[in-house]
Amino acid sequence: TIDVAGNGTVDWALRPSSPFDPGQIAIEKLTITGGQVELRHAAGGRRHLISEINSTISAKALTGPWRMDGTLRFDGLRT
């Protein structure tokens, strides 16, 4: 579950014990097979389900740019 605040910020629920620089962390290759995420929007109380996530993700840094190749369903619709 990912919560999106009314102002659009995302709470990833990650609480590192010491600060880190997201610009210094890269993701060379992350593969997701059969994944699922629920998005909850505080503004308006909307919920969305991203399911059947089958993709490969990479990022030069956690701050971006990101690349995602694959497929998923957003509220049941294939993208």
Secondary structure, DSSP 8 states (H G I E B T S, - for coil): -EEE-TTS-EE-----SS---GGG--EEEEEEEEEEEEEEETGGG-EEEEEEEEEEEEESSTTS-EEEEEEEEETTEE-
